[in-house]
Amino acid sequence: MELKLKNCVIRSYRPEDAGSLAKYANNRNISKNLRDGFPYPYTLENGKAFIDHAMSLKPETNFAICVDDQVVGGIGFVLHSDIERISAEIGYWLGEPFWGQGIVTEALVAVTEYAIKTHNLHRVFAVPFAHNRASARVLEKAGYQLEGRMRSSAIKDGVVIDQFLYAYVV
């Protein structure tokens, strides 16, 4: 898959992306706002393992955010099954040097539309940490609506925290 946007390209991962992936992902300011499955430090081996995993998924649901053909972030969604098969959870990250340029908002709009059309979804949702105001702003700019605050719903770095529930509903 490849989507050429104004500020970036969203595309499938390639084995040769491991270096730039590790370069931009190895940042505590990023990992502290993501699930524990996103390691810190983020090594070249982590990048290779993630790319292998992303390339093995059928259907493909994890994509690279690229600027000048370098992976500077990632975006992906998790399809649900059974009665929730019309929903997917979306997540994303972007290398710190690229923050504040509208790249993630643009990527989120495009991948939300892609997920809905490709997988016949009615709802795509995200659960950012409540303290992550930048992610909340990105979701709102992309047309997601705040549905609520999930109190004491997650633990990060040993601290129990709230999460927001944002959704884009067709």
PAKOLNU-287063 format. One line per field, with one value per atom (N, C-alpha, C): residue in one letter; x, y negated, z; residue number from 1. Coordinates in Angstrom, 1 decimal. Each point is the difference from the previous one (the first is absolute). Example, Ala and Ser with C-alpha at 12.3 -4.5 7.8 and 13.67 -1.06 7.14 Angstrom:
2
vexmar A  A  A  S  S  S $
c1 13.2  -0.9  0.9  -0.4  0.9  -0.8 $
c2 5.7  -1.2  -1.2  -1.1  -1.1  -1.1 $
c3 7.8  0.0  0.0  -0.7  0.0  0.8 $
lumvex 1  1  1  2  2  2 $
***
This chain:
170
vexmar M  M  M  E  E  E  L  L  L  K  K  K  L  L  L  K  K  K  N  N  N  C  C  C  V  V  V  I  I  I  R  R  R  S  S  S  Y  Y  Y  R  R  R  P  P  P  E  E  E  D  D  D  A  A  A  G  G  G  S  S  S  L  L  L  A  A  A  K  K  K  Y  Y  Y  A  A  A  N  N  N  N  N  N  R  R  R  N  N  N  I  I  I  S  S  S  K  K  K  N  N  N  L  L  L  R  R  R  D  D  D  G  G  G  F  F  F  P  P  P  Y  Y  Y  P  P  P  Y  Y  Y  T  T  T  L  L  L  E  E  E  N  N  N  G  G  G  K  K  K  A  A  A  F  F  F  I  I  I  D  D  D  H  H  H  A  A  A  M  M  M  S  S  S  L  L  L  K  K  K  P  P  P  E  E  E  T  T  T  N  N  N  F  F  F  A  A  A  I  I  I  C  C  C  V  V  V  D  D  D  D  D  D  Q  Q  Q  V  V  V  V  V  V  G  G  G  G  G  G  I  I  I  G  G  G  F  F  F  V  V  V  L  L  L  H  H  H  S  S  S  D  D  D  I  I  I  E  E  E  R  R  R  I  I  I  S  S  S  A  A  A  E  E  E  I  I  I  G  G  G  Y  Y  Y  W  W  W  L  L  L  G  G  G  E  E  E  P  P  P  F  F  F  W  W  W  G  G  G  Q  Q  Q  G  G  G  I  I  I  V  V  V  T  T  T  E  E  E  A  A  A  L  L  L  V  V  V  A  A  A  V  V  V  T  T  T  E  E  E  Y  Y  Y  A  A  A  I  I  I  K  K  K  T  T  T  H  H  H  N  N  N  L  L  L  H  H  H  R  R  R  V  V  V  F  F  F  A  A  A  V  V  V  P  P  P  F  F  F  A  A  A  H  H  H  N  N  N  R  R  R  A  A  A  S  S  S  A  A  A  R  R  R  V  V  V  L  L  L  E  E  E  K  K  K  A  A  A  G  G  G  Y  Y  Y  Q  Q  Q  L  L  L  E  E  E  G  G  G  R  R  R  M  M  M  R  R  R  S  S  S  S  S  S  A  A  A  I  I  I  K  K  K  D  D  D  G  G  G  V  V  V  V  V  V  I  I  I  D  D  D  Q  Q  Q  F  F  F  L  L  L  Y  Y  Y  A  A  A  Y  Y  Y  V  V  V  V  V  V $
c1 0.8  -0.8  0.9  -0.5  0.8  -1.0  0.0  -0.8  0.9  0.0  0.9  -0.9  0.4  -0.7  0.8  -0.5  0.6  1.4  0.0  1.2  0.8  -0.6  0.7  -0.6  0.6  -0.5  -0.3  -1.1  -0.3  0.2  0.8  0.2  0.3  0.1  0.4  1.4  0.3  1.4  0.8  1.3  1.0  1.2  0.6  1.1  1.1  0.2  1.1  -0.4  -1.3  -0.4  0.4  0.6  0.4  0.9  0.9  0.9  -0.7  -0.8  -0.7  -1.1  -0.6  -1.0  0.6  1.1  0.7  0.5  0.5  0.5  -1.1  -1.2  -1.0  -0.9  -0.1  -0.7  0.7  1.3  0.8  0.0  -1.1  -0.2  -1.0  0.4  -0.8  -1.3  0.1  -1.2  -1.1  0.4  -1.0  -0.5  1.0  -0.4  -0.9  0.2  -0.8  -1.4  -0.4  -1.4  -0.6  0.7  -0.5  -0.1  -0.6  -0.1  1.4  0.1  1.2  0.7  -0.8  0.6  0.9  0.0  0.9  1.2  1.2  1.1  0.7  0.7  1.0  1.1  1.3  0.4  -0.5  -0.1  -0.5  1.2  0.4  1.2  -0.3  1.1  -0.1  -0.7  0.3  -0.6  -1.5  -0.4  -1.4  -0.7  0.7  -0.6  -0.1  1.0  0.0  -1.2  -0.1  -1.1  -1.4  -0.1  -1.3  -0.3  0.9  -0.2  -0.4  0.7  -0.3  -1.5  -0.4  -1.3  -1.0  0.2  -0.9  -0.1  1.0  0.0  -0.7  -0.1  -0.6  -1.6  -0.5  -1.4  -0.8  -1.1  -0.9  -1.4  -0.7  0.3  1.0  0.6  1.0  -0.7  0.5  -0.7  1.0  1.3  1.0  0.8  0.2  0.6  1.0  1.0  1.0  -0.4  0.3  -0.2  1.4  0.1  1.3  0.1  1.1  0.4  1.3  0.1  1.2  0.4  -0.9  0.1  0.7  0.1  0.4  -1.1  0.0  -1.1  0.2  -1.0  0.1  -1.1  -0.8  -1.1  -0.8  -1.0  -0.8  -1.5  -0.8  -1.5  -0.6  -0.9  -0.6  -1.3  -0.7  -1.3  -0.1  -0.8  -0.3  -1.5  -0.2  -1.3  -0.6  -1.3  -0.7  -0.8  -0.4  -0.8  -1.3  -0.7  -1.3  -1.0  -0.6  -1.0  0.6  1.4  0.7  0.7  -0.3  0.6  -0.2  -0.8  -0.2  0.8  0.9  0.8  1.5  0.9  1.4  0.6  1.1  0.7  1.2  0.3  1.1  1.0  1.2  1.1  1.1  0.8  1.0  1.1  1.1  1.1  0.8  0.7  0.8  1.3  1.1  1.3  -0.1  0.6  0.0  0.4  1.0  0.3  -1.1  -1.0  -1.1  -1.3  0.0  -1.2  -0.4  -1.3  -0.5  -0.1  0.1  0.0  -1.2  -1.0  -1.2  0.1  1.1  0.3  -0.9  -0.1  -0.8  -1.5  -0.5  -1.4  -0.3  0.9  -0.2  0.0  0.9  0.1  -1.2  -0.4  -1.2  -1.2  -0.3  -1.1  0.0  1.2  0.1  -0.1  0.6  -0.1  -1.3  -0.7  -1.4  -0.9  0.1  -0.8  0.3  1.3  0.5  -0.6  0.1  -0.5  -1.5  -0.7  -1.5  -0.4  0.6  -0.3  0.4  1.2  0.6  -0.6  -0.4  -0.5  -1.5  -0.7  -1.4  -0.3  0.7  -0.1  -1.1  -0.5  -0.9  0.6  1.1  0.5  1.5  0.8  1.4  0.2  0.7  0.2  1.5  0.2  1.4  -0.2  1.0  0.0  1.3  0.2  1.3  -0.1  1.2  0.1  -0.6  -0.7  -0.7  1.0  1.2  1.0  0.6  -0.3  0.7  -0.9  0.0  -0.8  0.3  1.2  0.4  -0.8  0.0  -0.7  -1.5  -0.6  -1.4  -0.3  0.9  -0.2  0.1  0.9  0.1  -1.3  -0.5  -1.3  -1.1  -0.1  -1.1  0.1  1.2  0.3  -0.4  0.2  -0.3  -1.5  -0.8  -1.4  -0.5  0.8  -0.4  -0.7  -0.9  -0.7  0.3  0.1  0.3  -1.3  0.0  -1.1  0.0  1.2  0.1  1.4  0.0  1.3  -0.1  0.9  0.0  1.0  -0.6  0.8  0.7  1.3  0.8  0.0  0.1  -0.1  1.3  1.1  1.3  1.1  1.1  1.1  1.3  0.7  1.2  1.1  1.1  1.2  -0.4  -0.9  -0.4  -1.0  -0.6  -1.0  -1.3  -1.1  -1.3  -0.5  -0.5  -0.3  -1.4  -0.6  -1.2  0.3  -0.9  0.1  -1.3  0.1  -1.1  -0.5  -1.3  -0.5  -0.5  0.7  -0.4  -0.5  -1.0  -0.4  -0.4  0.2  -0.5  -1.0  -1.3  -1.1  -0.6  -0.2  -0.5  -1.5 $
c2 1.2  -1.2  -1.2  -1.1  -1.2  -1.2  -0.9  -1.2  -1.2  -0.8  -1.2  -1.2  -0.6  -1.1  -1.3  -1.1  -1.3  0.0  0.4  -0.1  1.3  1.1  1.3  1.1  1.1  1.2  1.1  0.6  1.2  1.2  0.9  1.2  1.2  1.1  1.3  -0.1  0.7  0.1  0.8  -0.2  0.7  0.4  1.1  0.4  -1.1  -0.8  -1.0  -1.2  0.0  -1.1  0.1  1.1  0.2  -1.1  -0.5  -1.0  -1.3  -0.5  -1.3  0.2  1.2  0.3  -0.1  0.7  -0.1  -1.4  -0.7  -1.3  -0.9  0.0  -0.9  0.5  1.4  0.6  0.0  -0.1  0.0  -1.3  -0.3  -1.3  0.2  -0.3  0.1  -0.8  -1.2  -0.9  0.7  1.0  0.7  1.2  0.8  1.3  -0.2  -1.2  -0.2  -0.2  -0.3  -0.2  1.2  1.1  1.2  1.2  1.0  1.3  0.6  0.8  0.6  0.9  0.4  0.8  -0.8  -1.3  -0.9  -0.3  0.7  -0.1  -1.3  -0.2  -1.0  0.5  0.0  -0.5  0.9  -0.6  0.6  0.3  1.2  0.4  0.4  0.1  0.5  1.4  0.8  1.4  -0.2  -0.9  -0.3  -0.4  -0.8  -0.5  1.2  0.8  1.2  0.9  0.3  0.9  -0.6  -1.3  -0.6  0.1  -0.3  0.0  1.4  1.0  1.4  0.3  -0.4  0.2  -0.8  -1.2  -0.8  0.6  0.5  0.5  1.4  0.6  1.3  0.0  -1.2  -0.1  0.0  0.8  0.2  -0.1  -1.1  -1.1  -0.9  -0.8  -1.0  -1.1  -0.3  -1.0  -1.0  0.2  -0.9  -0.7  -1.3  -0.7  -1.0  -0.3  -0.9  -1.4  -1.0  -1.4  -0.5  -0.4  -0.4  -1.4  -0.6  -1.3  0.2  -0.4  0.2  1.5  0.9  1.4  0.6  -0.8  0.5  0.3  1.1  0.2  -0.9  -0.9  -0.9  0.2  1.0  0.3  1.3  0.3  1.1  -0.2  0.7  0.0  1.3  0.5  1.3  0.1  1.1  0.2  1.5  0.3  1.4  0.3  0.9  0.4  0.9  -0.2  0.8  1.1  1.0  1.1  0.1  1.0  0.4  -1.3  -0.3  -1.1  -1.4  -0.1  -1.3  0.0  0.8  0.1  -1.3  -0.9  -1.3  -1.1  0.4  -1.0  0.4  -1.0  0.2  -1.1  0.3  -0.9  -0.5  -1.3  -0.6  -0.6  0.1  -0.6  -0.6  -0.9  -0.6  -0.6  -0.3  -0.7  -0.8  -1.0  -0.8  -0.4  0.1  -0.5  -1.4  -0.4  -1.3  -1.1  0.1  -1.1  -0.4  0.8  -0.2  -0.4  -0.2  -0.4  -1.4  -0.3  -1.3  -0.4  0.9  -0.3  0.5  0.6  0.5  1.4  0.6  1.3  1.1  0.1  1.0  -0.2  -1.2  -0.2  0.4  -0.4  0.4  1.6  0.6  1.5  0.6  -0.5  0.5  0.0  -1.2  -0.1  1.0  0.2  0.9  1.4  0.4  1.4  0.4  -1.0  0.3  0.3  -0.9  0.2  1.4  0.3  1.3  1.1  0.0  1.1  0.2  -1.1  0.1  0.6  -0.5  0.4  1.5  0.3  1.3  1.1  -0.3  1.0  -0.1  -0.9  -0.2  -0.3  -0.9  -0.4  -1.1  -0.1  -1.0  -1.0  0.5  -0.7  0.3  -1.1  0.1  -0.8  0.6  -0.7  0.0  -0.9  -0.2  -0.2  0.4  -0.2  -0.6  -1.3  -0.6  -0.2  -0.1  -0.3  -1.4  -0.2  -1.3  -1.2  0.3  -1.1  -0.4  0.8  -0.2  -0.9  -1.3  -1.0  -0.1  0.1  -0.1  1.1  1.2  1.1  -0.3  -0.5  -0.4  -1.0  -1.0  -1.1  0.6  1.0  0.6  0.7  0.8  0.7  -0.9  -1.1  -1.0  -0.6  -0.4  -0.6  1.0  1.3  1.1  0.4  -0.7  0.3  1.0  0.4  0.9  -0.8  0.6  -0.6  0.6  -0.8  0.6  0.6  1.2  0.7  0.2  -0.1  0.0  0.2  0.0  0.2  1.3  0.9  1.3  -0.2  -0.1  -0.2  1.2  -0.2  1.1  1.2  -0.2  1.1  0.6  -0.7  0.5  -0.2  0.7  -0.2  -0.2  -1.1  -0.3  -0.4  0.6  -0.3  0.1  1.0  0.2  -0.9  -0.9  -1.0  0.3  0.1  0.2  -1.3  0.0  -1.2  0.2  -1.2  0.0  0.0  0.4  0.0  -0.7  -0.7  -0.5  1.0  0.0  0.8  -0.9  0.0  -0.8  1.0  -0.4  0.8  -0.8  0.6  -0.5  1.0  -0.4  0.8  -0.4  1.0  -0.2  -0.4 $
c3 0.0  0.0  0.0  -0.7  0.0  -0.3  0.9  -0.1  0.0  -1.1  0.0  0.4  1.1  0.6  -0.1  0.4  -0.1  0.7  1.3  0.8  0.2  -0.4  0.2  -0.9  0.1  -0.8  1.1  -0.1  0.8  -0.9  0.4  -0.8  0.8  -0.6  0.6  0.5  1.1  0.4  -0.9  0.0  -0.8  0.9  -0.2  0.9  0.1  -1.0  0.1  0.8  0.5  0.9  1.4  0.4  1.4  0.6  -0.7  0.5  0.3  -0.9  0.2  1.1  0.0  1.0  1.4  0.2  1.3  0.3  -0.9  0.2  0.6  -0.6  0.5  1.2  0.1  1.0  1.4  -0.1  1.2  0.8  0.6  0.6  1.2  1.2  1.1  0.0  -0.7  -0.1  -0.9  -0.8  -0.8  0.9  0.4  0.7  1.3  0.6  1.3  -0.3  -1.2  -0.4  -0.8  0.0  -0.8  0.9  -0.5  0.7  0.3  1.0  0.5  -1.1  -1.0  -1.1  -0.9  0.2  -0.8  1.0  -0.3  1.0  0.0  1.1  0.1  0.9  -0.4  -1.3  -1.2  -1.1  -1.2  -0.9  -0.2  -0.7  -1.4  -0.8  -1.3  -0.1  1.0  0.1  0.2  0.9  0.2  -1.4  -0.7  -1.3  -1.0  -0.1  -0.9  0.4  1.3  0.5  -0.3  0.2  -0.2  -1.5  -0.9  -1.4  -0.5  0.5  -0.3  0.4  1.2  0.5  -0.9  -0.3  -0.8  -1.4  -0.6  -1.3  -0.1  1.2  0.0  0.2  0.4  0.3  -1.3  0.1  -1.1  0.6  -0.2  -0.9  0.6  -0.8  0.4  0.8  1.2  0.8  0.7  -0.3  0.6  -1.2  0.1  -1.1  0.5  -0.9  0.3  -0.4  0.8  -0.3  -0.5  -1.2  -0.6  -0.5  0.2  -0.5  -0.8  -1.2  -0.8  0.0  -0.1  0.0  1.2  1.1  1.3  0.9  0.7  1.0  1.2  0.2  1.2  1.0  -0.3  0.9  -0.5  0.8  -0.4  0.4  -0.8  0.3  -0.4  0.9  -0.3  0.8  -0.4  0.7  0.2  1.1  0.4  -0.4  -0.8  -0.4  1.1  0.3  1.0  -0.7  0.8  -0.5  0.7  -0.4  0.6  -0.1  1.1  -0.1  -0.2  0.2  -0.1  -1.4  -0.9  -1.3  -0.8  0.4  -0.7  0.6  0.9  0.7  -0.1  0.1  0.1  0.9  0.7  0.8  -0.8  0.0  -0.7  0.9  -0.4  0.8  -0.9  0.5  -0.9  0.9  -0.6  0.6  -1.1  0.4  -0.9  0.6  -0.7  0.5  0.4  1.2  0.6  -1.0  -0.9  -0.8  -1.0  -0.1  -1.0  0.7  1.3  0.7  -0.4  0.1  -0.3  -1.4  -1.0  -1.4  -0.7  0.8  -0.6  -0.6  0.1  -0.6  0.5  1.4  0.6  -0.3  0.0  -0.3  -1.4  -0.9  -1.4  -0.2  0.7  -0.1  0.7  1.1  0.7  -0.8  -0.7  -0.9  -1.1  -0.6  -1.2  0.5  1.0  0.5  0.5  0.7  0.5  -1.2  -1.1  -1.2  -0.6  -0.1  -0.6  0.8  1.3  0.8  -0.1  0.0  -0.2  -1.3  -1.1  -1.3  -0.3  0.4  -0.2  0.8  1.2  0.9  0.4  -0.7  0.2  1.5  0.6  1.4  0.1  1.2  0.4  1.0  0.6  1.2  0.1  0.1  0.3  1.3  1.0  1.2  0.5  0.9  0.6  1.5  0.8  1.4  0.5  -0.3  0.5  1.5  0.6  1.4  0.2  1.1  0.2  0.1  0.4  0.1  -1.3  -1.1  -1.3  -0.8  0.3  -0.6  -1.5  -0.4  -1.4  -0.8  0.5  -0.7  -0.1  1.1  0.0  -1.1  -0.1  -1.1  -1.4  -0.2  -1.3  -0.3  1.0  -0.3  -0.3  0.7  -0.2  -1.4  -0.4  -1.3  -1.1  0.3  -1.0  0.0  0.8  0.0  1.0  0.9  1.0  1.1  0.7  1.1  1.3  1.1  1.3  0.5  0.4  0.5  1.5  0.6  1.4  0.6  1.3  0.7  0.7  -0.2  0.7  1.1  1.2  1.2  0.5  0.3  0.6  -0.9  -1.3  -1.0  -0.5  0.4  -0.5  1.0  -0.2  0.9  -0.9  0.2  -0.8  1.0  -0.1  0.9  1.4  0.4  1.3  0.6  -0.8  0.4  -0.7  0.8  -0.6  -0.5  -1.3  -0.7  -0.7  -0.3  -0.8  -1.5  -0.7  -1.5  -0.5  -1.2  -0.7  -1.0  -0.3  -1.1  -1.1  -1.1  -1.2  -1.1  -0.8  -1.0  -1.3  -1.1  -1.3  -0.4  -0.1  -0.4  -1.3  -0.9  -1.3  0.1 $
lumvex 1  1  1  2  2  2  3  3  3  4  4  4  5  5  5  6  6  6  7  7  7  8  8  8  9  9  9  10  10  10  11  11  11  12  12  12  13  13  13  14  14  14  15  15  15  16  16  16  17  17  17  18  18  18  19  19  19  20  20  20  21  21  21  22  22  22  23  23  23  24  24  24  25  25  25  26  26  26  27  27  27  28  28  28  29  29  29  30  30  30  31  31  31  32  32  32  33  33  33  34  34  34  35  35  35  36  36  36  37  37  37  38  38  38  39  39  39  40  40  40  41  41  41  42  42  42  43  43  43  44  44  44  45  45  45  46  46  46  47  47  47  48  48  48  49  49  49  50  50  50  51  51  51  52  52  52  53  53  53  54  54  54  55  55  55  56  56  56  57  57  57  58  58  58  59  59  59  60  60  60  61  61  61  62  62  62  63  63  63  64  64  64  65  65  65  66  66  66  67  67  67  68  68  68  69  69  69  70  70  70  71  71  71  72  72  72  73  73  73  74  74  74  75  75  75  76  76  76  77  77  77  78  78  78  79  79  79  80  80  80  81  81  81  82  82  82  83  83  83  84  84  84  85  85  85  86  86  86  87  87  87  88  88  88  89  89  89  90  90  90  91  91  91  92  92  92  93  93  93  94  94  94  95  95  95  96  96  96  97  97  97  98  98  98  99  99  99  100  100  100  101  101  101  102  102  102  103  103  103  104  104  104  105  105  105  106  106  106  107  107  107  108  108  108  109  109  109  110  110  110  111  111  111  112  112  112  113  113  113  114  114  114  115  115  115  116  116  116  117  117  117  118  118  118  119  119  119  120  120  120  121  121  121  122  122  122  123  123  123  124  124  124  125  125  125  126  126  126  127  127  127  128  128  128  129  129  129  130  130  130  131  131  131  132  132  132  133  133  133  134  134  134  135  135  135  136  136  136  137  137  137  138  138  138  139  139  139  140  140  140  141  141  141  142  142  142  143  143  143  144  144  144  145  145  145  146  146  146  147  147  147  148  148  148  149  149  149  150  150  150  151  151  151  152  152  152  153  153  153  154  154  154  155  155  155  156  156  156  157  157  157  158  158  158  159  159  159  160  160  160  161  161  161  162  162  162  163  163  163  164  164  164  165  165  165  166  166  166  167  167  167  168  168  168  169  169  169  170  170  170 $
***
